[in-house]
């Protein structure tokens, strides 16, 4: 209500018969495309009567490409080494251009 969260369920110790990860992801604001794909995979798992291996196959190359995180690559180290407060505007712009170029290369866009 308003800025407060009201939980309609009481949390108790122990296991559960359902996964709420997709719901939490939705509340966290993950993209709809990611939520939909996670829901599809969860439904495949739920449809298995015994322990089975769900094969996650890409629907489309672009849709299932890894969600390139800026901070999950070598770019993180480069960013951390920068002293942005000491850079001139043109130096900052050049550094940003180089980072963007490397991100495109890592993402397979170049």
Secondary structure, DSSP 8 states (H G I E B T S, - for coil): -TTS---SS---SS--SS--HHHHHHHHT--HHHHHHHHHHHHHHHT-SSS-------SSTTTTS----GGGSTHHHHHHH--GGG--HHHHHHHHHHHHHHHHHHTT--
